[in-house]
């Protein structure tokens, strides 16, 4: 077997920038981001109205922009948790099989680059678009908060909001990696899009309904054992965390609520020495949700590895 010469990442930057430019100028991306923007601005305006009605003093008032909602609209964080997967899937469902259907893959690989650069470039290009869009949206929300609340965020609030922004990028990266993996395995673009949307619907909408049933079968409640209730709840949490949306919700709940101390049941023995209602430092909140953040990153890497292995084994014909 002939040994490869040069770096396998040669050309990654060029492909990533070209892919990002194609996404930025596509009508599909413009329509989806317009939908996200309108939904997000509506949620923030509702949150600002709710915050103005509050008379109590809150040192973390700025963070409530992302979590407070006015009926019937959900909060800004909930909107992004629901819509970000759609944005990521729309960017990646035809990343590989689209090149085959347009018969441009052979021309692309005829350039002095390896397959590694093609797959890495397409993933990084999509992730770059998502990062730019989220950063722009995040800055817009911060600007609206300063404009309508009349006060800037504190350093603690800014650090928490930035940590949450990073977790959002990881969350979107999971769905982008899933879409690219399906576009690598499935040859038809419409089928890969339908498969990605089906997985999104199951994990985002129906999974919360299935987790109590699955936990009940694994750890049924024993009426003579009070601890069996706790065991079933722990199993329910473990099964629910298969969904990236559950991990995203737990990260959001801890990072944007400094008073939150746990993502699971909190016993009195764990509260010894703690001041009730006292906010946690940002680093402590990050430590609490570090397993969830690691889970998102690990899922992203596993999905991308599956796409990489599948793409490397495919035969490309002119």
N, C-alpha and C positions, 0 to 999 in steps of 0.2 A: 504494500500500500504506500502510495506516495505521500510524504509528509507535507503538510501545509506550510507555506512560507508567509511571513508577515503576520501582522496582528489580525485576529478574526473580527476585531471591532473597527477595522478600517472602513470608513464610509458610514458609520452609525449616525454621526452628527448630520451629514448631508441628507440621509434618508429621513431622519427625525424632523429636520426643519422643513423638508419638502412635504412630508406627511402632515405636519402641523399647518403649513400654509394651505394645503388642500382642504383641510377641515375648516380653517378659519374663513375660507372664501366659499364654502358650500352652502347652498340654501337650506339643506337639512339641519346643519348646525345652527344657522341663524334662527330658524323657526323654534328649535328646541330651547335655545338659550333665551329667546324672547318669552317663551312660556315660563321658564324658570325665573326670569327677572320679574315678570308681572306677578307671579305667585309670591315671590320673596318680598317684593315691595309692599304688596297687600298685607302680608303677614306682619311685617315690621310696623306699618301704619296702625294696624290693629293693636299691636303690642304697645306702641307709644300712647295710644288712647287709654289703654288699661293702666299703664304706668302713671299717667297724669292723674288718674282717679285715686291713686294711692297717696295717703297722707303720712304714712309711717316713714321713718328714716331708715334707709337701707344703704350700707356702705358699698354694696355690689349692685347698684341699680342698673348699671350699664349692661351687665350680663343678662338681665331680664329681657333685653331686646330680642335675644335669640330663643328664649324659652317661654315667654308669656304669650298667650293667644287670646283672641276675642272671637267668640262664636259667631258664625260657623267655621271660621278659618282656623286651621291648626297653627302652631308656632313656626317660626322661621326654621328652627332645627328639624322639626318634623317634616316640613316641606322638602328640605334638602335630603333627608333620609329616604324619602319616597321617590324623589325625582332624579337624584344623582345616578342611580343605577340605569335609568333610561338614557341619560346623557352618555354614560360610558358604553352601554350596549350599542347605541347608535354610532359610536365612533369605531367600534371594533368588530362588529358582526360580519363585515365583508373585507377585513384587512388582508386575508390570505386568499380565500376562495374568490374574492373579487378580482384579484390579479389573474387567477386562472381563467375565470369566465371572460375577462377582457383580452385574454391571450397576451398579457404583458409580462408574465412572470419570467419567461425564458429570456426576454430582452433585458429585464432587470438583473437577472443573474449572469447575463453575458458581460456585464460591467466588471471591472477588477475589484469585486467585493465578494465576501463569503456569505453563505446563508445566514450565519449568525447576525451579521450586520442588518440584514433585511428585517428579521423578526425583532431584534432589539430596537431598530430604528422606528418601526411601526408602533411598537409599544410606547417608546419614549415620546414619539410625536403626539400620540393620543393623550398620554399623561401630561405633556406640556400644555396642551390645549385646555385640559381640565384644570390644571393648576392656575393658568392665567385667568380662566373664567371664574374660578372660586376666589382667587385673590382680588380680582376686580369687584366681585359681588360682596366680599367681606369688607373691602374698603368703602364701598358704597353704603353698606349698612352702618359702619362706624361713622361715616360722615353724616348720615341721616340722624343718627343718635345724637351726635354733637349739636347738630342744627336744631333739632326739635326738643331735646331735653335741656340744652343749654349748659352742659358740663362735659368735660373730656373724660375718657376712661382713666382710671388709676393704673399704676404700673402692674399691680396684681391682676386687675381685670384684663389688661392687655396681654399679659403672659398666658393667662388661661384661654383667652380667645385665640391666641396664636397656636397654642397646643391643640385646641379644638380644630383649627384650620388644618393643621398637619394630619390629624386623625381623619378628617374628611377626605383629604387627598389619598390616604391609604385605603379608605373605604371605597372610594371611586375606583382606585387602582385594582381592587379585587374584581369588580364587575367588568372592568376593561380587560383584565387578564382572562376572565371567563369567556368573554365574547371573542377574544382573539383565539383562545384554545378551541372553541367551537368552530370558528371560521377555518381553523387548520384541519380539524377532523372531518367536518361536514363539507361536502363539495358544493352544495347549492346554497347561495346566499340567503334566499328566502327561508330555507329550512334552518339554517344556523341562527337567523334572527328569531324565528319562532321558538327554537329550543332555548335560546337565552332568555326570551321573555317568559317562557313557561317556568323556567327555574326561578326567575325573579318573582313571579306571581306566587309560586309555592312557598318560597322562603320568606317573602315579605308579607303576604296576606294570609295564607292558609297554615303556615307553620305554627303560629301561636295557638291555633285551634287543635293541632295535632299533638303538641307537646304534653298537655295534661293526660291524654290517652296513652301515649307511649310511656310516660313516667308511671302511670297507674299500673301498666302491665309489668314494668321492670321492678317497681317497689310498691306493691299494694299496701294500703294502710291496714295495720293490725289494731283493732279496737282495744286490745289489752296492752299495747305498747305505744305510749305517747310519742316516743322518738321516731316511730315509723312515719309520722306526719312530716317531720323535719327531713328524713331520708328521701321521701317522695318529692318534697320541694327541691332538695338539692339535685335530684335526678332531673327534675323538670327544668331547672336552670341549665344543667349540663346539655340536655337535648336542645333547649332553645338556643344555646350559643353556637349551634351548627350554622345558624343563619347569621350572615354578616350584619344584617339590620339590628339584631339583638345586641351584638357587640358594639355597634355604633350607638345604639340607644343608651347602653350602660356607660360608655365613655362620655357621651354628652351629658348624662345626668350627674356625673361626678365632677367633670371639669367646669361646667357652667353653673353648678350649685355648690358654692364653697361649704355650705352646711352639711352636705351629704357625706356620710362616713363609710358606707358600704353599699355594694351592689346586690347583696343578698340579705338573709336574716341577720339582725343585729341583736345579740343577747346582752343582758345586763352586765354579765361578767366582763364583756368587752368594753363597756363604758366606764369602768372604774378609773377614776382620776381625770376623766374628760369633763370639760365644761359644757353643759347642755346649750346647744344653739351657737357655740363658738365656731367660727369658720376655720377650715383646715388650711394650712399653707399650700401653695401651688404644688410644691414638690411632693407633699404627702398625697395629694389627690392624684398626681401622676403615678405614684407608686401603687395606689389602689387599682388603677385601670391599666397598669402596665401589661398584665396578662392579656387583656382584651386587645390592646394595641399590637402586642406581639402576635396574637392570633390572626389579626387582619393581615399583617405583613407576611406571616408564614403561609396563609392561604393564598396570598398573591404570588408568592414564590413557587408554591406547589403547582398552581394553575399555569403559570408561565413556563415552568419546567415541562409540564405535560405538552404544552403547545410546541416547545422547543424540540423535544424528542420526536414528536409526530412530524414536524416540519422537516427535520433533518433526514427522516426516512422516506420522504416522498420523492417520487420520480418526476422530474420536470422535462417535458418534451416541447420542442419548438412547434 
